[in-house]
Amino acid sequence: MGQGASTVTACSGNPSRVQEDEDDDEREGHRKEQDEEEEEVEDGNDWTLYAPDECVASVFRKLPTADRNRCALVCKRWHRVEGQGRQRLSLHAVAELGLALPGLLDRFPHITKLALKCDRRTVSIDDETLCSVGRACRQLQKVKLKACKGLSDRGLEEFAELVSGTLRKFSCGSCQFGPRGINAVLYHCSNLEDLTVKRLRGFVMPNPSTAEHVLPGSCSIKRLCVKDLPSAQLLGPLIAGSKSLHTLILSRVPGNWDLLLEIITEHTTSPVEFHMEKVGVTDRGLKAVARWSNLQVLYLVKPTECTNQGLSAVASGCPLLRKLHVDVMKSSRVGDEGLLMVARKCRHLQELVIIGVSATSASLSLVASECSRLERLAICTSDTFGDPELSCIADKCLALKKLCIKGCPISDRGMEALVSGCPSLVKMKVKKCRNVTPASVACLNSNRVSLVVTLDAPSTTSNAAHLLCIGGRCAERCTTWTG
C-alpha cells in the first residue's frame, strides 16, 4: 500500500513514468491470470485455454452439426467462438422466427450458407423477415428456400438487391413466387453461378404464352437445375443465353422440348453434363443434343420416345462421353444398333448404365473391346442379356471394377465365367435374376476373395446401396440399382 502511494508521489512530475508503471501493473495482472489458468490446467481442467480462438474454431469446423451444438453449451468462450466461426446455418422458417432472428444473426455474424426450410402445413416467414436476413448477413453466398409460402416476388426482389454482391448459389422449392422473382435474382446477383428451381407455384398459370419469360440477367450461370416446374419452358431464354453453362438438369418438366432444345443448342455450346428425366423429347431433340460436342455426362431417363437413331446421333456428336445412362421402356426401339455406335464413337466411356435396352453379345462385345476404360457397367431389365452376354463381358472387360445386373435371364452358368474373367472386378450386384442361386455366389466368393458379391438378400440392402455408389452419385436416385 505504501509502496504504491510512494510510487505515484515520486512520479507525479513525470507522466510518462506513470504510464510505464501502469503498463507494468497491467502486464503483471495478465501474468497472474495466466498463472491461475495454468494451475487449473495442471489440475486436469481445460487444456483449450492454451489454444487461441482461431485454433478452437478450426476444430469446431471439422465437427458434425450436432456435436458443434453440444460444444457451444460447454462454456461461454466456446459458445462465443463457435458462433463466430460458424458459416453454415439451417433454420426452421416458421412465422415466429422473425422474433428470434436478430439474436440468432448477432450470434452468427459470418454466415455464408443459409437454409430456410418450412413445411406445407405451417405458416412460413414473410418478405420482411427475409429482407432482415439480407440486411444482417452481408457475406451470404448460398441460400436455400424451401416451402416458404409467405414469400412473394416483391420480397425476393428486395432480398436480391441486398445480397447482390455476394450471392453465388440460390435454390428454391415449393414457394409462391414466380418468374418475376427469379428474374430479379438473375438481374441483381451478378456473381450467381448455380440456380435450382423446383415446384414454384408462381409458374402455374392459365396462359403461359403471355407470361414473363426468365432471362439470363447480369450473371453467368454454370449450373441450372429445373424440377417439377409447370411452364418450365419459360426458362428457355435463360438456358439459351447462359454461355458458360456447364451442367443442365431437367426433371419432370411438362411439354415437348424438341423445338426448344434445337433453339438452345444453337445458342450455347458449353454444356459438359446434361440430365433429362421424364422429359417430352424424341429423336429430334436427341439430334439437337448431339450438337454439344463437349458433352461428357448424359443421363437419359424415360424419354417420351427414343430409338436407335437418337442414341446413334448422340454417340456420333458427343465423342467425349465418359458417363452414359440410358433408361427407356422395354417397348422402345433401342438395342444393338445404338450401342454399336456408342462403342465406335465413345471410346472414353468409363460408366455405362442401360435399362430396358435390348443388348446382345453383338454390341456388348464391341463395347468391351473399344471402350477399354470402362470401369462401371449396369444392365437392367433386358430380356436379351443372358449367359452368353455375361460370358462376353467376363472375357473382354478387363478394366471393369463394378458390375450390376438386374432383371435379366442369366443363370449360374454365366456366373461361372466371372471366376476367371474381369480381373479388375471388385464389386458386383445381382438382383431379380431368378436363375442365379446362392451356391454360384458362394463359389465365386471362394475363388475370388477380394470380390464382393451381393445377391437379392434383404439383409444386404444397406450394403448394396453403398456397394453401387458410382462416381460419388448414388445410383439409388434412379431405378438402376434398386427395385
C-alpha angles and dihedrals in degrees: 000000000000091000092055094050093047091051092056091046094049092049099040092107094050114060093182091057089050090053091049091052091049090052090050090052091050092050090048090052091052090049091053092050090049091048090051091050091048090051089053090049091050089052089060100264131122113346091179088078086083091056121081119237092258092060093047090049091051090054091050091053090062094055128091116255095256092053092048091053090052093048090053089064096054098084142335094264094053090046091055097042093046092051095048093046098047115105102171125062134173119193135185098242100214121148092257090062090084091072095052097037100090092056092045094051091047089056093048105041097158102054113150100166120046131177120192110190130176133166131244097254098048129080107248134208119290135226094274093055092050091050091050087056090053092050095048101040105060095168100054112146102159127037129179123188120189127180092342094154094170093069121098136191090262093053091049090051092055092045091050090054091052095051097033095118100050112026113113104158128036127180127177133174138171093006131137102237123095144190094324093059094044090050090053091054092048092047100047102033103070093174095055112129106158125050127177121183122183134169098340111177091205088072091061104099135151095228112029092175091074095042128108113271122223111248131198094250121186098314133089108232115206100171126033125179121185120180135170091349122154113220088015090160087077084080091062094102090050093052094044092046097048100099094177096049111145104167128029122184122186116178129173096341117156129235135047111298100186097099094039091052089053090054093044095050090050092059104035127041101167106089115122098174127039128178123188120179121176093341123155098249135134135185088289091063092044090054087055091051088053088072089074096088092175093059112130103165125044127174112187107181123175100333119187093250129353129169138173089274093062094045091047091051091052092048092050095047098040107049093159095066113141099169124035124177117181116181112173137155116273089241091060121105100243119125145109096342094061094041092050089058090048089053093049098045108027103060094152091064113138101164128036126178119178122179122182091001118138098231124172137174090273093071101024091055091057092044090054094048099041100038097058093166095058107134104159126045131172124180117182138173096002118144091193097057108094141139095303090054092047090049089050091055091046092053100044111025097085097160096045113127104167128036130180124184120180132173095355129132097248123137142193090280091062091047090057089066089067092063089082101010132085095030093192095051113125104160133034135173126195118186135171092000101135098194095056112093132195088248092068091048091051090049091050092049093049092052096041110036094178093055117094112207124187121195122188095284113145091221091062096055096107091043091051092051089055092040097061101040099134123203094340091302112103109228090215085088088078127033092262100105103019139061 
